[in-house]
Amino acid sequence: MRIRSQNSFRRRMSRGLTLLEVIAAMTVLAVGIVAVLGAISACLRSSAAAAGYSRGVALAQQVAAEFERNAALEAGEFTGTFDDIATGYTWTAEVSSADANGLYPLHITVEWQAGTRQYELSTLLYPRALPTAATEQGAQQSDELPPALPEVVLPVEDGR
């Protein structure tokens, strides 16, 4: 006596896949491809945002350096753009009055993507003029040292 179910199973397997099985496999494959493409897209967006923030940090540091080189620093609010080196980036700087040590609080905000993204930098500045050829020659002939920066002690947390 032969078992009929084994023969019918062998015949069915030799015929191939049913249409329903092919549709199910294609659906699973399509969902997988969409998920992978979504992950790649999110990765590219994150990379572009990180590049924008890196540029914003560098530009804020550049603005701070420009203010630091200004020997006659005055309190006030200043604005500008970086159109010559970074299109679409703008900056705003607030300089407060100097403290007893001659340090000027400076708060810089760099914005891009029409103000939807921004980076803020707060620091203390001790303004000093850039040396020129005349001041360098005078410094070589003079034994006077430039005024020392005030010592700033920052609290340090113990890692225990």
Summary of the structure (lengths in Angstrom):
residues: 160
radius of gyration: 33.0
end to end distance: 81.5
largest distance: 118.4
contacts: 329
relative contact order: 0.11
helix: 44%
strand: 19%
